[in-house]
Amino acid sequence: MAKKESEHRRDVHSMTPEQFGEIDRIAAEFDGKNKNGESPRIRDFLQSDILDRRVLLRELVLCDASHRYTQGQEPSMDDYTAQFPELEGDTVLLDELKTLR
């Protein structure tokens, strides 16, 4: 079943400012490791008890894809759904990935 935009908005709107701050912190750490050539694994950054996993996962996928594009790679939604089956049918994320190209 496709992840509808309304479901995505519900996920985001249920979060507190502290949770958004934590997502920003985790994403910045992930991005920093990418920029330092460390090739971080998304899975290693999903271990937060206070966050909605789906929202954090989307953010990390977007950070990863953006970095990969700058390296001349062509990441696809299939790359991410192979690792994270819960992303299957997430049309919001798919649309966001397309805008990174």
BELMODA-V616557 format. One line per field, one symbol per residue. psi: psi as a letter, one per 30 degrees, with the letter a starting at -180 (. if undefined). A space follows every 10 residues. Layout:
psi=???
//
This chain:
psi=kkjleeeeee eefflleeee eeeeeeeeee eeeefggfil keefgghkff ljeeeeeeee eeeeeeeeef gglikleeee feeifffkgi feeeeeeeff .
//
